[in-house]
Amino acid sequence: MADVLSDDEISDRLPETWDREGDEIVRVYEFDDYLRGVNFAQMVGEIAESQFHHPEITIRYEEVEIRLTTHDAGGITENDIEMAELIESEHSA
């Protein structure tokens, strides 16, 4: 099991476009239309499956919200930061 990161570690490592909300890191991605958001959510799901680290994904009309935490560790771990970085790199590509 991964260790929970300290507040300082989270602040230092959190991707710039992500926010911390308690024991989760969160980002809302905006899209021009619903289907682009759905396609993005599917891509996130495929990344999550390959990493065996499954975020909470909420799809709205022109937004997709991603929430990451490591439930079995009870907070934010290196796995969450790495997953956020992977999502960012795919979104930017």
Disulfide bonds with the S-S distance in Angstrom:
none
